Amino acid sequence: MELSDANLQTLTEYLKKTLDPDPAIRRPAEKFLESVEGSQNYPLLLLTLLEKSQENVIKVCASVTFKNYIKRNWRIVEDEPNKICESDRIAIKANIVPLMLSSPEQIQKQLSDAISIIGREDFPQKWPDLLTEMVNRFQSGDFHVINGVLRTAHSLFKRYRHEFKSNELWTEIKLVLDAFALPLTNLFKATIELCSTHANDASALKVLFSSLILIAKLFYSLNFQDLPEFFEDNMETWMTNFHSLLTLDNKLLQTDDEEEAGLLELLKSQICDNAALYAQKYDEEFQPYLPRFVTAIWNLLVTTGQEVKYDLLVSNAIQFLASVCERPHYKHLFEDQNTLTSICEKVIVPNMEFRAADEEAFEDNSEEYIRRDLEGSDIDTRRRAACDLVRGLCKFFEGPVTGIFSGYVNSMLQEYAKNPSVNWKHKDAAIYLVTSLASKAQTQKHGITQANELVNLTEFFVNHIQPDLKSATVNEFPVLKADGIKYIMIFRNQVPKEQLLVSIPLLINHLQAESIVVHTYAAHALERLFTMRGTNNATLITAAEMAPFVEVLLTNLFKALTLPGSSENEYIMKAIMRSFSLLQESIIPYIPSVITQLTQKLLAVSKNPSKPHFNHYMFESICLSIRITCKANPEAVGSFEEALFLVFTEILQNDVQEFIPYVFQVMSLLLEMHKNEIPSSYMALFPHLLQPVLWERTGNIPPLVRLLQAYLEHGASTIASAAADKIPGLLGVFQKLIASKANDHQGFYLLNSIIEHMPPESVDQYRKQIFILLFQRLQNSKTTKFIKSFLVFINLYCVRYGALALQEIFDSIQPKMFGMVLEKIIIPEIQKVSGQVEKKICAVGITKILTECPPMMDTEYTKLWIPLLQALIGLFELPEDDTIPDEEHFIDIEDTPGYQTAFSQLAFAGKKEHDPVGQMVNNPRIHLAQSLHKLSTACPGRVLSMLSTSLNAEALQYLQGYLQAASVSLL
């Protein structure tokens, strides 16, 4: 693409169309942009637009499109084409920083993100002058520019907070500190002075405080991995100023907004975080400053109001106290009973209250409420922080704290009992207090794993939780209902099984509640209960115990999906999946209605898939329906195909990228159910599966390979007779996969199925070419994964076509090649093969080479006979060699950058492990003994003399064991 006005105009028009709400206009425009993004100059055209366009909406749209383009394409993936040409990369890096600094804030944020994505890949090696360019801008005195630099530095350095320690990381951080720590400290001091100078100028203060927030965040990132020497030497400067900022109150910075945190709150929150980091990790060095921070933060907590805008500040301040009270060093600060009472009364209890804002979220923003409350993304809520502080205090003061709170819990429950409809919030706080007191350790998978011995959980459950859930109306006191259901969920391991069984019908009943939170919690609680394990790893709750409730459970779950706000509720769909899995054949009578509802839902969401988890569980549920029904009645597969194929065809025709990998997995499952020939409906689809465009998306590769394997397994003869012209296409897919380090194993899966199932004459003409391709890949890039797959393939070939055919094809490519493969690959590398079936294939293949290949007995290959036998005995007896050379690091398929629908494996579409030599050989060791016996009968004396002169003693001993087990001897 030329950098021309015409192209800028075209791009502007298409960007406008991508904002159109009508999919008929929007989709083609998105497709067009996708089709040109590989062209040279495309990113530079976007940058030109965002700099020069007259329309603000186009500038913003170009900046977002540019950032997403960088996200998808900047990383260079081994074995894949470089998606951005080098000249564009150089031009982007030369122009992006000045452009970002001169852009308005909305665009500055997008470009800042793009710089950090590029920096993650290129900094420092391929972008050494980035830091210098940024630091030099501190001198400009223009805080719009300075804040742009700080924002970019923050997005670049914040990954230091969660990176694993490594020499590379240390080197990079050292480089950053050397260039950045001093200018940052000077900027910090200068900005604080400017705050005093402009103390009465509201607009100046806003800009300066934005800078201070970013500086405080950078301080956190740069100090996270270890305490840098520079910051240790300058601790006085930083901590004194942090402390004075914590105690600062400027009327001009106070906001009227009750929801949105102002600059002052955000800055103080970050300072609390910084102080907590030092208190936890560098307590010795921080000791002199700690008492004044504790005092300042305590005062903050006691004087800050209940408004939502203070939530982050209050929760970070409480988290600071929580991290301090857990450390043995600081235990003395909290020992006094009055201090504990004061903390409980003034900090914990007030911050556990259910406020009007929480009630609003519960009713009107239930998705966010659930995410915070259930999934633990409530890390910034007051309740969560108060709960953490309770746990922290219980570490050293469990008795006194439990005592203080028991009093509060009782008085709250008494208040509730006086007038439930008015005082229900008191009970809510009481339940929350009990929960935070009782739970010492918790995991998402198992709920509470360690509980406070001083709290009687079952008694509380029976007296205070069950009555709410047993009440006649499911829509009364929804918050208390949600609390009760959550209590069951959290303490499912502590409450006795009989109480859980009593709860199940109550939970099923609450699936009908109007409140989104209540019916979601009910579905989630049922799903968690169904996964619990009892003795012998069986499910704690059995299908038999669920028998009376099957119909009402399934009815209510599917009805819940029709309630307002829950049409794509992932918790409900997960509960449906889990119910199917637990109930197994009990669901068969309901399958016709269930599969109709699932296909209708599938059709509806395929129009605009937006909830990945929901979609995943929906496909899992479809797979379970098929498996359970066809296990009892294999003929039923046809009725599933009838129900599903119309929707599947629509998904494939409309190219619904998110769903295609799932459709292929479900089709594989259906096809694998067929016992006889492939139905014609599948054969009609076969040519389409070989289209190159499908194989461009990494997420399609595993399910497509599996689907092709199912075709080969069930219809190789049909393909050979009716679709022989498609065999080159099939081998073309293999050739594409084998060229990629990430997908070569998938190429081998396909090749192995071709060798195993296709009639030999249909692939005769291609065999030599297949081997040549594999050798070319071996020469160009030999990796451990490739070698393992290659070994399995050549041994499978040997099993299928005979050892002599293997020797002949090698030697037809190049004389004596067979010997080279034995000597350089099979003998030294066979120990690397892993997996039962794979090892068995290799054992049977090598046995054939040893005993059914005449050239091994009477040519120059004979010298390899003993080493090969020795290697085979090693494969049987030695541990697997799982070492991988240092220079090999595989790119995980899911880890390829950019937005590609990653492949998500459906657990319930799982493929049975297939053993190609299972019919022929049961025990490979005995098979070796029998084959050697046969060989020694054909040439008496030869085998014994070779063994006695050359095989090492230990291997010989093992071999004698095999011969004894097989009841044969050698002649």
N, C-alpha and C positions, 0 to 999 in steps of 0.2 A: 504493500500500500504506500503510495506516494504521500509525502507531507504536503498535500495540496488543499486549496480551499474547497474544492469539490468534495474531497473525501471528508473534510471537517463537516461540511453541510450534511452529507449522507449519514455520518456518525451521529450528528445532532438529532436528525429525524428518527433514527432507530432508537436512540436513548430515550427520546420522548415517548415512543411507542411502548418501551418496556415499563413505563409508569401507568399504562392504560389498565383500568380494572377489567376490561373485556379480554378473556383469555384468547379469543380469536385474533385479536390485534397483538396482545402481549407476547404470546408464545412464539409466533414466527419471528418477531423482533429479537427475542432472546436467542432463538436458533441461529439467526443471521450473525449476531455478535459472537456466538460460540464458533461459527464457521470461519470468521475472519481473525480470531484472536491468535492464530498461529502465524499470521503475516508479519513481515518485518515492518517496523514503524508503528504498528497498532498501539503499543503503550505510549509512544511519544505523541500520537494524535490525541489520545485521552488527556495527557498532561497539557498539551496545547489548548485543548478545549477548556480545561478547568482553570487555565490561566487567563484565556482571552475571551471566552464566551460572554455575551452581554446578559444572558439569562441566568439568574442565580440557581434556578432549579436544575439547569443543565450542568452547571459547575458542580453542584453537590452530587448529582447522578454520576457524572464522569469520575468524581473522586472515589465514590463507593465502588463503581465498576473497576476502576484502576486497582483499588486495594484488593478486591476479590480476585482479579486477574493475577496479581502478584502472589496471593495466597495459593492459588491453584498451580502456578507455573514456575515460580522462582527456583524451587529446590531442584537440583539436578540429580536424577535417579539413575543409578548404574544400569546399563543395558537398555535404557530408554532414550529416545531422541531428546536433545536439549530443546526445551519448548520456547526459549527466548534467545534470539540470536545475540552474539557477543557484543556487536556494536550497539544494540538497544540496551543491553545491560550496562555498558560503560556510560551511555548517554543518560540513563535513568539515575545512576549513582552520582553523576556530575551535577545534575540539575535539581534533584528532589529536595535536598536540604534547604537551599535558598528559596525554592518555590513554596515549601511547607511554611517557612518562617514569614513569608510575605502574604500568606493566604489568610482569609478570615477564619475565626476559630472553628467553625463547623467543618471546614475543609481541612484545616490544620490537623484536626484529630484523625481524619482518615489517612492523610499522608504520613502522619506520625506513626500510625499502626503499620503502614506499608514499609516505612523505614525499619521498624523493629523486625518485621518478617524478613526483610533482606538482610538485616544485621545478624539475625539468628543463623543465617547460612554463611554470610560473607565476612562478618566481623570476627576477629580483627584481621585475619590473613589477607582476605581479598578486598578489604576496605580499610586500609590502615589509616587513612587521613580523616576518617569520620569523626573521631574524638576531637582532634585538633580543631577541625572546622566548627564543631559544636562549642568547645570551650572558648574559642576566640569570640564567639557571639556574646558571651557574658559581658564583654567590655562595651557592648553597644549602648548600654543604659536604657534601651527600649524594652520595657517589660513585656510587650506583646511578643517580641522576638525571644527574650529570655525564657518566657513561659513555654514557648514552642520548643526550645531546646530542652528544658526541664521535662516537658511531657514526653518528648522522644526518648530522653535518657531513661525516664521511668519505665516506658514500655520495653526498652532494650535490656535494662538491668533487673527487672522484676523476676525474670526466670531464675536469678541466683537464689531466690527463696525456696525453690523446690527442686533444684538440680542435685544429682548425687555428686559427692566429692570425687574429683579426679584431677590429675595433674594438669590436663588441658584447662579445666575450669579455674584452678588456682592461678595458672599463668595468665588467663584472660582477666581475672579479677585484679591481679597485681598490676597489670598494664592499665586497667581502668583507674585504679586507686592512684597510681603514679601521676596520671594525667588529670584526674578529676577531683580527688579529695581536697586538695588545697583550694582550687578555684571555688569549689562548692562551699567550703567553710567560709571563705572571704565573702562570697555572695550572701551567705546566711547572715553574717555579721552586718554587712552593708544594708541588707533588706530590713533587719531589725532596727537599725538606726533610722532608716527612711520611715519606718512605721511611727517612730517617735516624732520625727519632723513633721509628718503629714497626719498627726493624730486627729486632726479636725477635718480632714478632707475625705469624705466618704468614698468617692470614686477611686481616689489613689489607694486608699486602704484595701479596697476590693481586689485590685490587681496585685498589691503586695502580699495580701494574705493567700491569694491563689498560688503565688510563688512559694510562700512558706510551707503550704500543704505539700507541694511537689518536692520541696527540699527535704521535708520530714519523711516522705515516702522513700526518697532516694537513700536517706540515712539508713532506713530499715533494710533496704535491699543490700546495700554495701556492707552492712554489719552482720548480715544473717549467717553467712557460712562460718565466720570466725571473727574474732575481734582484731581489726587491722591496727597495726602499730600506730599509724597516723591518728586514728580516732581515739586510741588509748591516750596518746600524748595530748590530744585536744579535748579530752572529756569535759574538762572544766568549762570551756567555751560552750560546748553543745548543751551540757546538762543544766548549766545555770540559766541559759536562755530558754531551754525547753520548760524549765520550772517556772520562769517568770511568765511565759506564754500561757501556761496552764492556769495561772492565777489572774490573768489579764481579763478585764471586762470592759469593752468599749461599746457605749450605747449605739454608735454609728454602725456597728457590725451586727447588731441584733436585728432579727427579721420578724415580721408579723406572721409569716406563714407558719402554721402549726405542724404541717406535714413535712416540709422539705428542710433538711439540715442546712444551716447557714455555714459560712466560711469558718467562723470561730469554732463551731461545734466540730466541724470536720478536722480542723487543725488539732484541737484538743484530743479528739479520738485517736488520731495518728500518734500523738505524743504518748498517750497511754499505751499504745501498742509498742512504741519504741522502748518505753520504760519497762514494760513486761518482758520484752526480748532480753534486755540487759539483766533484769532481775533473775530470769531463768537461766541464761547461758553464761553470763559473766558476773556472777553474784559477788565474787571476791573484789573485782575492780569497782563494781557499782556500789559496794557497801556504804561508802561515805555519803552517797547521795540518796540512798534508799529512804531513810526516815522522812526527809522533807517531801519526797514524792508520795509516800503513803499518806502523809497529812494532807497534802494538796488534793490528792485524788479522793480521799475520804470527804473533805469539805465539798468537793464538786458533787459527790453523790448525794450528800445530805441537802444540798441547796438547789439541785436541778429538778425541774418540774416533770410532770407525767406526759407532756406532749410528745407526739411521735417524732418530731424533729430531733429530740435529744436521744433517741433510741440507740443509735450507734455509739454515741459518746458514753452513755450510761453502761451499755453492755461491754464496751472496751475497758471502762474504768473498773467494772466488777471483775472482768477477766484478769485485770492486773492484780487485784486483791486475791483472786483465786490462785494465780500462779505464785504469788508471794507466800500465801498461807500453807502451800504444800511443801515448801522447802524447809528442811530441818533447821537451817540457819536462822530462819525468821520466826520459828515457832513461838519464841518468847513474846513477840508482839501481840499474840492473840490469846495467851493463856488465861488472862483474867476473865472470870465469869461475866463481869459487867461488860467487858469489851464484846464477848460473844453475844450476850443478850442484845447489846446495842446494834451489832451488825445484823442480827436476825431481824430485829424490830425495824431498824431504819433503812436497811438496804435490801434484805432478801424478801421479806413479806411484801413491802410496797411494790416491788418489781415483779412479783408473781401475780399481781392482780390482773383480771381480764378486763381490759379497758374498752371504751366505746369504739376505739379504732380497731381493736381485735374483733369486736362483734361485727363491725362493718365488713372487715375482710372475710370473716366466717360466712357472711351472707352473700356478699356481692363479688368477692374475689377469691372464690373457694379454691381455685387451682393453686394460687400463690400460698394461701393458708395451708393447704395440704402439703405443699412442697416444703414449707418452713417447718411444719409441725411433725410430719411423718418422716420426711427424707433427711432431716437433720440439716437442711440448708438454712435452718433458723439460727445459724451461728451468730448472727448479729442481733438477735432479739434479746430483750431484757430477761424474759423468762429463762431462756437457755443459759444466759450468763449467771443468773441467780442460782439455777440448778447446778451449774459447774462449781459455783462458790460453796454450795452446800456440800458437794462431794469433796471439795478441797478441804473444808473444815473438818469433815468426818474422818479424814485421814488420821488426824491426831486427837480429835476431840469428839469422837462418835457419841459417847455416852451423854455428855452435857448438851450437845447440839440436838440429839434425838429428844432429850428431856424438854428442852425449851420449845421445840416445834410441836411436840405432842400436845402441849397446852394450847398452842395456836390452832391446831387441827380441830381439837374438841370444841373450842369456842366458836370456830367458823361453822362447824356442823350444827351446833346448837342454834346459831343465828339463822341458818338455812331452815331448820325444822320449825322455827317460829312462824315463818311466812315464805314458803318455797317460791311462790311466783315472783316475789320481789327480791328475795335474798339468794337466788340461785347462784350468783357469782361467788358467794362465800364458799359454797360447796365445790365449785370449780377450782378455787384456789386451794382448798383443802386436799382435793384429789391430786393436784399438781405437786403440793408439798410432800404428800406421802410418796408419790412416785419418785421425786428427786431425792428424798431421804433414803428410800429403800434400794435404789439402783446404784450399785457400786461400779459394775462393769457391764457394758451392753454391746451387742453386735447386731447389725442389720439382719443377719441370717437367723440368729437364735434368740433375739430379744435379750432379756436380762440374764447374764451368766453368773453374776455374783450379787447377792442381796444382803442388806443390813439385817443381822439376826434379831435386832431389837424391834423390828416392825412385823406385826402379824398380818401377812398379806391376805391369807385366805379369809380370816375373820372380817377384815375390811371389805373384801370382795362380797362376801355373803350379806353383810349388814348394810353396806352403802352403795355398792355397784349394781348388784343384781336387781334390787327393787326398781331402780330407774329403768332397766332394760325390760323388766316384766310388766311395766305399766301398760294399760290397754291401748293408749294412743302412741303411735311411733313418731308423731310429729311434735309432741310436747317437749319443751326444754331441749332443743336440739344440741346445744353445747354440752349439756350434761350427758346426753346419750353418746355423743362423740367421745367424751372423756371416759365413759364406762367401757366403750368398745376398745378404746386405745389401752385401757388398763389391762383388759384380757390379752391384748396383743403383746404388750410389753412383758407381763408377768406370766406368760403361757407356760414357762418352765417351772414356775413356783406354785401355781394353782393346781390342785390335784385333778387327775383326769376326769373324775366323775363330775366335777364342777364345769370342766370344759364341755363335757357332753350335754350338760344342762344348758350351757350357753349357746350351743349350735342352733337349735330352733329359734332362739331369740335373735341371733345374728341374721339368720335367713329372713326373719320377719322384718328386720331393719333395712333390708335391701329395698323395701318399698318406701322408705322415708323420702319426703320431698327434698330435704336438705341434701345438697350435693356432698357435703362433708360427711354426713351420717351414713348415707348409703355407700359412699366410697370406703369409709373406714370399715363398714360391715363386710364388704367384699374383700378388703385387704386382710381383715382378721381371719375370715374363713380360709383364705389362701394360705396364710401363715400356719394356721392350725393343721391344715391338710398336709403340710410338708414336715410336720414334727415326726421324729423317729422314736420308736419305743424299743423293746428288746429285739435282738437279732436284726437290728437295722430295718425292721418292717415299719410301716407308717403307724404312728401311735393310734390314730383313729382309723378304724378299718372300714372297708366297703360294707360289711355286714351291719356295723353300727350305724352307718349312714342310710341303710335301706329304707327306713320309714320316711326319709326326707327327700329322696331323689327327685321326685316330681316337683315338689314345691321349691326346692333349691334351683333346679334348672329353669323353672318358670320365672321365679323372681329375678334370677341373674339376667335372663334375656329381657325381662320387663324393665329392669334397671337401666338397660342401654337405651330405652325409649324415654327416660325421664329427662326433663329440660336440663341442658348443660352436661349431660353424660353420654351423648351419642358416640363419643370416641374415648370413653373412660378406660384408661389402660389397666387400672386396678380391677375393674369388673371383668375385662377380657382375660386378665391373668387368672382371676378366680375361676372363670369358665374352663380355661385350660387345665388348671390344677384339679378341678372337680372331675373332669373327664379322666384325667390320669389316675385319680384315686378310685373312682367308681368302676372303671373298666366296663365289663359286659353289662353292668346294670343300666348303662345309658342306651343300649341298643334299641329298646322300644321307642326311644324319643328321637332317634337319629333323623328320621325323615323331616321332622319339623325343625330340628336343630340345624341341619345342613342347609335347609331353605333359608333360615334366618342368617346363617353365616354368609351364604353366597350373596344375599341381598345387601348385607353390610359391606361385603367385599366390593361389590359393584359400586355402592355409594361412595366409599372412601377412595376408590381408585380414581375418581374424578379429580381429587385434589388431596393426595396423601400428605398429612401434616403431622401425624403422631407416630413416630417410628416404633415406640414400644407397643402401642396398641396394635399396630399392623403386624408386628412380629408374633404377638400372642394369638392374634386371629389366625394366622397361618399355622401356628402350632396346633391350635384347636381343630382346624380342618384336618391336619395330618393325623391327629389322635382319633377323630371320627372315622377316618378311612382305616387306620390300623386295627382299631378295636372291632369294627364291623367285619372287615375282611378276614380277620383271624377266625371269627366264628363262621363266616359264610363267604368264601373266596369269590363266589359268583357276583357278590354285591358291587364289585369294582366297577361294573358297567354303569350302575345307577349313579355312582359318584362322578364318573366321567360325563354322564349326561348333565348332571347338575352343574358341574364346574367348567366344562370346556367352553361354553358360550362366554362366560366372564373372562376366562383366560385368553380367549381369542381377542376380545376387546382390549385387554391389557397389553397384549403383544402388538396389536395393530396401532394402538395409540402411543406405543413406546413409553409406558409408565415405568421410568427407570428404576424407581424404588422397589417396584413389585416384581420385576422380571426375574431376578435371582430366586425369589420365593416360588414363583410359578414353575420354574424349571425343577426345583426340588420336589414340589408336590407331584409334578408330572412323572419324575423319576420313580417316586414312591408308587404311583398308580401303575406305571409300566412294569415295575418289578413284581407287582402282584399277579401279572398275567402268566399263566403257566405255558400257554402254547404260542402260536404265532403272534407277531405284532399286529394289532388291529389297523385297518387301513387309515383311520383318522390320524394315527401317529405317523404313518409312512408319508402322508401328505405334508406333514410339518417338517420331515427330515431335511429336505434341501435347504429350508430357511435357517436351520440351526447352524449351517456351515457358512453363513454370510459373514464376511470379515468384520462388518460394523458391529456385530454382536460381541465379537472377541476383543474389541478395543477397550471395553470397560472391564477393569479388573474384577469388579464384583460379580460379573457374569461367569468368570472362568471356572471356579470350582463346581457350581451347579450344572453348567453346560457340559463339562467333561463327564460328570456323573450321569447326566441324561444320555449322552452319546454311548457311554459304557453300557447303560441299560438297553439301548437299541442293539448294540453289538451282541450282548448276552442273549437277548430274546429273538433277534431277527437277523443274525449274520447272513443266513442263507437267502433271506428275502432281499437284503441289501445287495448281496453278490449277484442275484439273478435279476432283480427288478430295478436296482439303482446302482449298477456297476459304474456308471459314469460319474457317480459321486465319490468313488473311492479316492481319486486324486485330491478332491476337496477335503476329505477326511484327513489325508496325509498332510495336506497344506496346513491344517490346524495344528497337527503335531509339530510340523516344522517351525511354525511361529512360536509355539510354546517352548520348544526345546532351546530356542535362541535366548530365552530370558532366564536370568538367574533366579528371579522370584517365582517363575511358573514352570521351570523345567520338569519338576516332579509331576505336575499335572499332565505334561506332554507324555511322560512315561506311563502314567495310568492309562492314557488313551491307547498308546502303542501296545502295551501289554494286552489290553482287551482285543485289539485288532489281531495280534499274533495268536491269542488263545482261541478266539471264536470264529474268525473269518475262514472260509474254506481256503486251504493252502493255494490252490491254483488262482484264486482271485487276487492274491497279493504277490504272486511269484515275481512279476515283472518289476515290482517296486523294491524288493528286499535289499538288493545290493545298494541302492540309493539311500535307503534308510540307514544302513551301517556307515556309509560314507559321511552322511550328515552328522551322525553321532561322533565319528572320529574327528571331524572338523571342529566340533564344539569342544571335544577333549583337548585338542591342541590349543585352541584359543583361550579357553578359560575352564580349567579343571577345578571344580570345587568338591568338597566332601559330599555334599548332598547329591551332586551329579553322579559321582563315582558309585555311591550306594545304589542309586536308581539304575545305573548302567549295569551293575553286577546282577541285580535282580532280573533285568531284562534279558541279558545274554543267557542266563541260566534257564529262564522260562522258555526262551527260544530253543535251547538245547533239549528241554523236556518235551517240547511240542514237536520239533522236527528231527530230533536225534543229534547225538554228539558229532557224528560224521558230517552232517549238514552244516553244523556250526563251524567245524574246522575248515570245510571246503569254502564257505562263504568268506571267512577271514582271509584264507590264502589266495582267493581269487581277486581280492582287492589289492593285495601286495604279497609276494612270496614270503613265507615264514612269519607272517603277521600273527598267526594263531599262537605261536610260541611267545611272541613279544607280549601279547595280551595276557597270556598265562603268567609270564614272568614279572611283567611290570604292573599289572593291575589285579588279576584275580588272587595270586598267591599273597602279595603284600597287603592287600586292602580288604580281603574278605571278612576280616574280623570287625570291620566297621558296620556291617549290615545289622540292622536292628529290626525287631518285630518278628513274632513267631512264624507267621506265614512266609514272610520274606526269607527268613533263615532256612525254612524248610525247602522252598523253591531252590535256593542256592545249593543246599545239601544234595538234593536229588539231581540237579544239573551237574554238579561236580562229580557225583558218583557215576553219572553217565559218561562224562569225559574220561574218567579213570578206567571204566570197565567196558565201554561200548564204542571206543574210538581206536581202531587198529593202529593208526599212526602213532598213538601214544606208546605203543609197545615195540615198534620196530623202526623208528626214524630218529633224527636228532632230538625229537620231542621227548624221547624216553627219559632223558636226564631230569625232566620236570615232573615225572610221575610221583616220585617220593615227596618232593617239596609240596606238591598239590595235595597229596593225601595228608601230609602233616598239617597243612593249612585247614583242611576239612575237619580233622580231629580237633584242631584249635577252635574252629567255629562251634563245634559241639560243646567243648569243655572249658574254654577260657572265657573270662568275662568280656563283654562287648567293649570294643575300643571306641569310646565316644569323644576322643580328643578332636578338637577342630583347630586348624592352624590359625595363628593370631591375625593374619591379614584377612581372614574371611569373616565378614559380618553380613548376615543376610538381612535384606530389607524384608520386614514382615509385610505380607500382602496388605493387611489392613492399615499399614503405616504409610502407604504411599501418599504423598501430600496432595492437597487440593481436594475439591469436592468431587469425590467419586463415590457412588453408592457402594460402600464397603460390603463385602459378602458377609451375611449373617447366617450362620449355620442353624438350621431348624433341628432342635434336639430330637423331636418326635418324627422327623423324616429320616432318621439315622439309617445308614446302609448296613446291612449285615456283612460281617467280614467274609470274604470269599476266598476259598483255598483251592487254587487250580490243580494242586497235586493230591488233594484230599482223597479222591476216589482210588488213586493208584498206590499211594504210599501212606501208611499210617505212622510208622515209626522210622524216621530217616536213618537212625543208627543201625537198626536191624536190616533195613534195605541195603545199606552199604555192605554189611557182612554177607548178605545173600548174593549181592552182585559180585563181590570179590570171590566168593566160593564158585560162582558160575564161571568167572574169568579163569580161575586156577584150574578148573576142570578142562577148559578149552586149551590152556597151555600149561601143563603140569610143571611144577618146579620153578617157573619163572617168578611168580608173585612172591613165593616164600623166600627165594634167594634175595630178591630186591629188598624185601622187608628186613631180613635178618642183617643185611650189610649196612643199610643206610638209615632206617627209621629210628628216631631217638627212643630211648628206653621207656620214657613216660607215655609217649604216644602209642608205643607197641602194647603197653599194658592195657591202655584204654581199648585198643583194637581187639585184644584177646577177650576183653569183657563183652564187646559187641558180638563176637563170633560165638561165645558161650550162650549169650542171651538168645541168639538166633538158632542155636543148636546145629551149627555147621562148622566145618573145618576147611583149611586150605590144603590143596594137594601140592 
